[in-house]
Amino acid sequence: MDISFPKLIDSTLKLNDRVGLLTFCRDDVRNALTGTALVEDIVAAVEWANSSADISVLILTGEGKAFSSGGNIKEMKERTGIFEGSAVEVQDKYRRGIQSMALALHRAELPIIAAVNGPAIGAGFNLACLCDVRFGSTSAMLGETFLNLGIVPGAGGAWFLQRTVGYQRACELAFTGRLLRADEALELGIFLDVVAPGELLHRVRSFALQIAAKPPQALRLTKRLMKAAQRMDVPDLLDLTASFQALAHETREHAEALDAFLNQMNAGKKD
């Protein structure tokens, strides 16, 4: 079956066994999110994944030494690219640029996994926090480093980081701008697991395949419900849950899952 992938500029997208792998291919600038087309590629890949029935999980990773260095410091210093123009113009470039990435990932209707192969700094760290699950290599390093440069978290870090590590720890990381090594990120719950660099994609893909094996429609409803729970009060969430559950009960995949479960139970009794 032919699958029409989105047109990407600085990334590659592969799909195997319902697991997509989006790889950032700008190692020359440590996969910076400004001054490249990576933001546009991420937005395009997520929008494609939302509308495609062929994919259940999307993995994000970087080619080369870094996951993403965030903003391009040279452009920031020279006030070029996204940083060029008046305050009103720069604000608009943020909204239409790097913040569009944050909104796209926040609206993702399927699980997104970050395979953090190396440093994820500033907006690169925020990008990792935008994902549902994060795995790191032992060479990964993280930092909410905006304040070190006299700026504020620009890609949604103030919202996403505290929902990853809690308010107090998010404040500590944002106010100090210090760097975290992979082992501390694992201890803080930022990473689900940390493995050697050569084992990272194998570990992440193994985890992703477990998810991709689940009923795809129910999986997407579950992802939407998890995101809705971040912003809804309990009564409203329960109403939405009842609606989603009613939808799930009417699907063919639910009936097939019930049959498979009952057949397995009956086979176990015979044994």
Buried (B, 14 or more C-beta within 10 A) or exposed (E): EEEEBBEBEBBEBEBEEBBBBBBBBBEEBBBBBBBBBBBBBBBBBBBBBBEBEEBBBBBBBBBBBBBBBBBBBEBBEEEBBBBEBEEEEBEEBBEEBBBBBBEBBBEBBBBBBBBBBBBBBBBBBBBBBBBBBBBBBBBBBBBBBBBBBEEEBBBBBBBBBBEBBEEEBBBEBBEEBBBBBBEBBBEBEBBBEBBEBEBBBEBBBEBBBEBBEBBBBBBBBBBBBEBBBEEBEEEEBEEBBEEBEEEBEEBEBBEEBEEEEEEEEEEEEEE
